[in-house]
Amino acid sequence: MSNDFGTFGDIHVTVDDDHVATVEIRRGPNNFFSPAMIDSMVDAFRAIDADPRCRAVVLCSEGKHFCAGADFSGDGDDSPDARNPNGSPRHLYDAAVDLFATTTPVVAAVQGAAIGGGLGVACFADFRVAAPEARFAANFARLGFHHGFGLSATLPPLIGQQRSLELLYTGRRINGETAHEMGLADRLVPLDDLRVEAHEFAAEIAASAPLAVASIRETMRGGLAQQVRAATDREKAEQDWLRLTDDWKEGVRAMADRRPPNFTER
């Protein structure tokens, strides 16, 4: 039985009797990535960490896509360099580090696109269950930009250094089947079964001794938040200067026009 846990901005949380919390991003259909969304996720996951009913989490999204990256249309708070709507100087990557510092195990259910920052959100999770129709891409270089959200620290342990370089250099999109073959997706299931499979996976975790799981997780990924801090410090510095280049402007225009970019190294 699902019980309402609370709403945190665009994030809605329920918790079931089997100790699995479901965190749903409600920015459909595309669930564009934004600083405000990540701040809301931090609030939700911190509340889950503090509640003994919650021993594992399913992270999912309403609509067509898991998270289709940033919205570069200029509307709303979706710019990669946006600050919080309340005027706080807190940067997106400060929130990212806080998210990685939360302690409850997470299984992400990935449908549709997990692109750019959305890929970073998927890689925050301990595990990823994907549908064959899912699409993963680190499309930053195709925009004339440097990758972010700690992917420097999270992507290589999942798929290896060489495959990470391939995805980062080319911006190539891969489907759920290829992601599963690479190790980016831990399980591949039909789209209609995605949330059920993710929930069953999380329930398996929740059925183990909570103190033991917490101890194991701390051993295996307890230092990840600090690794992400070091990674995002570098990523932000590179993004800051690349955002001033003509190639960045061209990459964004080309994406909006749905055409190949014409980069000039300026």
N, C-alpha and C positions, 0 to 999 in steps of 0.2 A: 504494500500500500504506500502510495506517495503522499508525503505531507509537505505543505508549503513551508519553505525555510526563510525566504525573503527575496527582495528585489534590490539590486545594487546598480543604479543607472540602467544600462541596457542589458544587464546580466540578471537572469532569473534562476533561482536555486530551489530545488526540492530535495527531500531526503526520504529514502525508502526504509522499510523495516529491516532490510538486510544490510543496513549501515552504508549503503551507497548513496552518495549525493550526486545529483545531476545538475551541472552548471551549463545553462543554455544561453548562448549569445543571441540577443534579439535585435539585430540590426539588418534583418533580411530585406531583400533576397540575397544581397551580396555580402553582408556582414563586414563592411569595410573596416579596416584597421584604423584606430585612432588613439591618441594619448588618453582621452577620457575613457575609452573602452578598457584600456589596460589598467588605469586607476581603479575602475569599477571591478575588474577581475581581481585585483589585489585585495580590495575590501571583502569581496566574496570569499576568496580562499583563506584569508585570515580568519573570517568568521567560522568557516568550516574547520580550520585547524583547532579552534577553541571549543568546538562542540564534540563531546565524546560519542554522539550518535553517528558521526561521520568518520568512516575508516578508509574509504576510497571514493574517487570522484570519476564520473563520466563528464568530459568536456565536449560539448556539441553545439551546433548552431541551427537556428531555424532557417528556412528558405533553401535556395538552390546551392549555395556555396558555404563551405566551412569558414573561410575568410579570404576574400578576393584581393587582399592587399590594401594599400592606401588609395584613397580617391583623390586624384590629382585635378579634379575639376575646379578646385578653388572654393567649393562650397563647404560650409561646416567646419569641423575641427579636425579634419582628416589629414592635414599636411604632415609630412614626416617630421617637421620641426615645430609643430604646434605645441603650445603650452596649455596648461589646464584652463578651462573656461573661467575659473574664478580669479585668473590673473596670477596664479602662483608661478614662481620661476622654476619650479620642479620640472625636470626634463623627462621626456618619454622613457629614456633608458634608466633613470632612477627608479621608475615604476617597474621596468623590466627586471631589474635586480631584485626588487622586493617580491615580485611574483616568483622568481626562481628560488627565493629563500623560504617560501611556504613549504609545508612538510607533509601534507596528505598525498598519497600516491594518486596519479592521474592517468586515466585512459582516454585518449582523444578519439572521437568518432568523426572521421573525415569524409565528407561528401563534397562533390564539386571541387571548387578551386581552393587550394591553400598556397597562395602566391605572395612572394615578397615577405612583408611583415607577417602575413598569415602563415607562411611556412615557419617563421620564427615562433609563432604561437603554437603551432603543431609540435615543434621540436621542444617546447617547454614541457610537454607531457612526458611521463615515464614510458608510455606505450602509445602506439597509434594503430587503430583498426580502420581500414580504408575500404571503400567500394572500388570496383574496377573503373568506374567512371570518374573517380577522383583525379585531380590534376595538381601536381606539385611543381613549383618553379621558383628558383632564386633569380628573378628577372632583373636584378639591379643593374648589371652591366649593360643590358639592352636599353636601359634608361640613362646611361652615362653616369652611373651612381655606384657607390660602394655599398655592399650588403651591411645589414644591421641586425638589431635585436639579439645579439649574442650568437649569431649563426657561426661565427668563427670558432666558438667553443662547443657548440652543440652538434653541428652537422658532421664533422669528421669522425667522432666516436660512433656515429650511427652507420655511416656508409663508407668510411675510409677517406684518407686524404686525397687520393687521386680522383675518385668519383665526386668528392666535394669540389675540387678545382674545376672539373668538367662542368658541373652544374652552375658554378659561380661565374666562370669565364664566359660560358655560352648563353646563359639564361634559358637553357632548353627546358621545355615542359615535359614531364613524364606522367604517365597514367598510374592508376593504382597498382596494376599488375607489375609494371617496371619498378615502382617504389617498393613493392613487396620483395621482388627479386634482389633489389639492392640492400634491403634491410631497413629502409626508411619507414615502411609499414610493417608492423609485427604480424598482423593478420589481414587477410583479404577475404571479404564476404560480400554477398549480393547486397545491393543498395537497400532493398526492403528489409534486410536483416541487420543492418548496420548498428542501430542503437541497441537492439536486443543483444547482439554479440558483444558490444562494448560493455553493456551492463553486466552480462554474465562474466566477462573477464574481470571487471572491477569487483564483482561479488566474490570471485575466487580469492582475490587479495584481501577483501574485507573479512573473509572467513578464517584467515590466519590470525595468529596471536598479534594484537595491535602493537604491543611493546616490542616484540621481535621484529615485526615489519619496520617499525620506526627505527630500530637499531640498525637493521640491514640497510635501509635507505640512507641513513646518515653515513654509514661506512662507504656505500657505493657512490653517492652523489651529494654528500653533505658539503663539499667544497665547490659545488657547481655555481652557486650564486657569486662567489668571489671570482671564479673564472669568467663568468659573464660580465662582472664589473670591469675586469681588465680588458675583455674583448670589446665591450661597448665604449670604453674610453677611446680605444684606437678607432673603432668604427665611426664614432661621432666625429672625431677630428678629421677623418678622411671624407666623410659626408659633407662637412662644413665647407671645405674648399671646393669639392666637386660641384656643390650646389651653385657655385658662382660661375661655372664654365658654360660656354656655348653648347657643348655637347650635352649637358644636362637639360638645357632648354629644348634642344632638338629632340632628345629622347622622349621627353614628355609630350611635345607636339606630335611626334611621329606615332606615339601610342594613341593619342586622342584621334589622330587622322587614320589610324589603322593602316599604316604604311611602313616600309622599312626605313630606319633612321639613316641620315646622312651625316656621319660624325666627321669632324674636321680637326680634332685634337686641339681645340681652343676652349 
